[in-house]
């Protein structure tokens, strides 16, 4: 029995024997790049970029903690000097020091009632945070200071192909909007004072993938249009861009986009007056515009085979408006991050891990 216990303990450990924890001290400004890795491969990584010196350190979570980040790094969010990383397929949220990259705490599926595959994190206050889920029809509430489970908010979403997903979280006043991505066409509205779902918004297109709030209180939502399943064809794969009044929950604009070859994502300028859209290429538009421009702002690179690289994520530095574009290339090799000025001039580019998908600015 003792031998079996020792074998089990060794199998469950994320650490590699003989590897030493590496000290980091990154007191200045920097950019975290979360790299999703490949599903079921356990190769999610975290990179850190210094914009002043133009240097990048890869795999910093592993190097600082002598343990692997996990399987499928979904999102990273900074709050009060701590970076919170949702690792979806591993069912864990890490809290790490934003300067040393050392683990401060963690929240796992076994510590909660309903969390299964955590996706995105939103901070309602210093002691209350929401995390969405890929499968569970619940939004998990936890205390980010203690990393303790607090409650679950039932979304009451019916399962479709096994999914009841919620994704991004955007707050307007006391309401938080969340998009139901997998096989759904709904946005849900959560009352943060009572922590219940009070309303939903149905879209004409399927699978709302990304959301942002602009300076005028308008909620911008982009769908990916759905995709084929093993059982049948699901939707038409035509993305749509929506503008919704956050105060009244009224859809004000609905524009069909080009069929996406990879991912669709949204971001805004620091003052919330400019919208950035990834739809194969990168588009930029004023929030007062009535449609997406015909010509892209930044064009995706093409490989030697002529195929377009897969743009997989976008971040805007809140300090200076610089854009960071994550290029997954072909989803199997080390990804590329390109840094641009606000007017689209390339400043720098560097290699990171597999499938870079998100940024956090320190």
N, C-alpha and C positions, 0 to 999 in steps of 0.2 A: 504493500500500500504506500509506503514511504517513497519507494522508487517511482511508482506511478505518479505520485504527487509532484515529485521533482521534474519528471518528464513533462507533465502538463504545465508546470510553471515556466519551464524553459520555452515551451511551444507558444505560450501566450505572451511572452515578453517581446516588446518592440525594439529593445536595445540590441546592439551588436557587441558581444563581448570583446574587450580589448580596445574599444574606441573611447577616446577621452572627450569630455565636453569642452568645447572651444569657447573662450571668453570673447564677448563682443561689447563694445561701448560706443554706440552711435547716437551721440547726444544732439547732433544737428538735424537739419531737415533731411528727409529721405522718403523713398517710395517703396512700399511693400508690393510685390507682385506674387499673387497666388497662382500656382500652376496646378491645374486640376488632375493631371495625369490621365491614365487610361482606366476605364471602369474594370474593377476586379483585379487590377494589377498592383495596387498598393503603392503606387509611385507618385503620389501627390507631393509637391515640394513648395517651399517658400523662398523667394529671392528678395534681395534688398538692394536698392539702387541709390547711390549718392549723386544727386544732380549737379552738385558743385564740382566734384572731381571726375564725373562721368565714369564711375566705377560701379561694378555690380558684384555682389556676393551671392552665389547660388547655394541652395540647400541649407539655408541658415538655421532652420528649425532643427534639422537632424544634427547639424554640427554643434549647436548650442546645447542640445538636450540629450544627445546620444539615444535618440529614439526617432522612429519614422513618423511623419505627419499622419499618414493613413491612406485610405482608399477614397479617391474622388474629393479633392478639395473644392468646395462649392463657392464659398464667399469669405471675405475678410472685411472687418469693420473696426475702426479705431474709436476708442472712447476713454477719455481721462487717462491717457498714458498706457493703455492696455489694448493690444490687438486681439480681437475675438475671431476665431477661424472655425467655420462650420465644415466638417469633413463628413459629407453626406453618407456614403456607403459604409463608413466605419461607425456611424451613429454617435459622433462625439463633437463637442464644442471645446476647443482649446482657448484658454486665456493666457497670453504671453506678454511679458514686459516688452514694450515697444522700443526700448533702448538696448537691452541685453539679449532679447529673444528667448529668455528663460521662461519655462512654464510657471505660471502663477496659480493656475487652477484648471479644472475641467468639469464638464457636465456630460454624462453618458446616458444612453437610452435606459440603462438599468436604474438610474437615479430619478427617473421621471415616470409619469403614469402613461403617457401616450406618445412621446417623441420616438420616431423610428429612424428617419432619414433627414436630418436637419439641413435647411437650405440657406435662408437669409435671416439676418438679425437686425432688429430695430430697437433703439433705446428710448423708451417712453420717459424714463427718469434715470437718475443715478443708481436706483435700487430696483428697477423693473425693466426687463427687456423681453421682447417677443421674438420667437424663432418659428419660421414656417417649416413645412414638412412635405416631402415628396409623396408619401403614401397615407399618412394618418390624417383623418378629418378633424384635426385639432391644431391650434397654434399654442405652442408651449410658452409659458411665462416663467422666467427665472430671475434671480437676483445676480446681476453681473459682478457685484462686489464679493459675494460669498460663493458664487457658482452653485447655488442651491435652487432646486425646483420649487416653484411657488404655486402654479395653477395651470389649467388647460382651458383654452377657449374653443368650444365646439363650433366647427364651421358648418356642420350638418350637410356636407356635400356628398351626394351619392357617388359611389365608386364607378369609374369607367375604365375597363381593362385593368382593374386593380388599383388605379390611382385616385386619390382625393387631394391633389396637390394644391398648395399655396406657395407663392414665390416671393416677389419683392414686397416691401412694406414702405408705404409713403404716408406721412402724417400731415393732415391739414386741420388745424385747431385741435379739437379733442377726438377727431376721427382718424383712424388709420385705414388706408385702402390696401388691399392685397389682391394680386391677380392669381386666378386659378389656371395654371398653365396646362397640365396634361389632360388632353381630351375634354377640355371645357371651353366655354366662351364667356365666363363670368368674372366680374370683379366683386369682391366682398367689402363691406364697410363695417368696421369694428368701432364700437363706442368704448374708448379707453377708460372712461370713468366707471362703467359697469362691466367692462370686459365681456361684451356679448356682440354677436353679429346683428346689426340692425337693418341692413339693406343690401341689395345686390344690384349690379348693373350688367345687363346682357349686351353683348357685342354681336355684330353681324358676321364677324370672322372668328375663327377658332384659334385657341391657344395663345392668349395674351402672355408675352414673354418678358417684357421689360416695361417699367414705369418710372416717370420722373414728374416732379412738380415744378412749374415755372414761377416767375416773379409775380404773375397776375393771379395766381391761385388756380391755374389750369393744370389739369392732370393729363399728361401725354402718355399714351399706351401704344405699344406696337405688338402685333400678333405675328406668329410665324405661319399661320394659315393651316396648320395641321400637316399630317404626313401619312404615308401608307403604313398599315400594320400587317401582321402575318395573316390576320383573319380577313380583312377587306381594306378598301381604300377609305382613308379617313380624311374628309374635307378636300380642299383643292390646292393646298400648298401656296396660296396667294396671301402674302402678308398685308395687313392693313395698319394704317396709322390713324389714331384717334386723338382728338382733343376733347376733354370732358371738364365741365365746370365743377370744381371740387365742392363748392358750397351747395349747389342744387342737384348734383349727380346727373346733369343733363349732358348728353353727347352733342357737341357743337360741330365737329368735323369728323369725316370718315373718308380716308383716301386709300384706295388700293395701290399696292406697290409692286415692283418687279418680283417675280418668283425668287426666293432666296436660295442660294446655293449652300449657305452655311448657317450663320447665326444672325439674329437681329437684336440690336441693343440700342439703348438711348442714354444720353447724358445731357447736362446743361452747362452753360458757362457759369462762373462763380456768382454772377449777379442774377442768374436765372432768366436772362433776356434772349439767349441764343440756344437753340436746340441742335444737338448732334445726333445723327442716326446712322447706325451701321445696317446696311442692307446690301450685301455683297461688297460695295464700296462705302466710303464715309460721306455723308451729306451734312451740310450746315444750313440752317434757316433761322430767320428771326421768328420769335414766338407769335408775332402778329401776322405772319404769312399765312396764306390760305391753302398752300400746297407745297410739297417737297420740290426743290429745284430739279431741273432736268439733268444738269451736269453735276457730277460728284465733286466734293471739296477735296478729298484725298482718294486716290485710286489704289486699289489693292494690287500688290505685286503679283507677277505671274512667274511660274517656274519654267524650267527648260522645256517642259512638256507642253507649255502653253496654257496650263490650267491655272486658274485664279487661286491665290492663297486664301485661306480661310480666316477672315478677321473674326476674332472670338471674344473680344472685350474692349471696352473703352473707359478711360478715366480722365477727369479734368482736375488739374491741380488748383485747389481753391485759393492759393496764394497769388498765382500769376496767370491763370487761365491756360497754361500749357496742356496739350493733349498727349495722352499716352494710349497708343493703339496696340492691342495684343494680337499677334499674328500666329495662329496655330499651324500655319504652313499646310501640312497634310494630316494633322492629328496624330502623327506617330513619332516625329523627330522633335528635337529641342525647338521650342518656339522662339519667336523674335518679338521684342518690344521696340516700337519706334516712338520717339519723343519729338513733338512738333511745337512750334510757337502757336499762339492763338490764331495767326493768319495762315497757318498751314505750311510753314517752312520747317524742313527736317533739321533737327538739332543733333540727334544721336540715335543709335540703334544698338541693341545688344541681345545676346542669346540668354535664355532662361531655361526653365524646365519644359516638360511636355504639356501642351494645351494651356498656356497662360490665359486666365479668364477674368481676373479682377485686380483692382488696385486700391491701396489705402495710402493716404498722404499724411506724413508726420512733419 
